[in-house]
């Protein structure tokens, strides 16, 4: 899943807490190598039960104040 967020202190912790609150696991995180800016893009690989669980995780992420956009990456 792609997540675009406002760059700042504790933002990664907010994302991890939202995923954990939705009872999912982060199995891999990739971040761009661009220098620090106002926003950052993450690519998260998650372990979820099914599509409904994934939808719950997306909703939890979108409720985070630092998250500007969260979307599923289709293979």
Secondary structure, 3 states (H helix, E strand, C coil): CEEEEECCCCHHHHHHHHHHHCCCEEEEEEECCCCCCCEEEEEEEEECCCHHHHHHHHHHHHCCCCEEEEECCCC
